[in-house]
Amino acid sequence: MSAPPPPVSLSSLKPGSRCTVVRISGNGGIDHRLLDLGFVPETPVRVLRRAPLGDPASYQLRGFEICLRDSEADRIWVRPETA
């Protein structure tokens, strides 16, 4: 049995990817807001699409869609699903 992939930032994933939230890094109000929006550990997330210039991106979690800038998504560490 292989080891699970290491955590990566949510902003590094391509559209169509699925992952699970591991943790939120950093301090400050945005981190608490991300937790309030549902980015809590063990939450499944799907990357839906990116803007034409790459930033922001849309994500689906807990039955809703949210757009985050890469600077916000960089604070969310996830474990990508393996095929």
VENDA-V160343 format. One line per field, one symbol per residue. psi: psi as a letter, one per 30 degrees, with the letter a starting at -180 (. if undefined). burial: # if it has 9 or more other C-alpha atoms within 8 Angstrom, else .. A space follows every 10 residues. Layout:
psi: ???
burial: ???
This chain:
psi: klllllklke ffllkflklk kelklallee eeeeeefgil kgkkkkkell legfkalklk khglkkkkle fefffjkljk kk.
burial: ......#### ....#.#### ####...... #..##..### ..######## ....###### #......### .######### ...
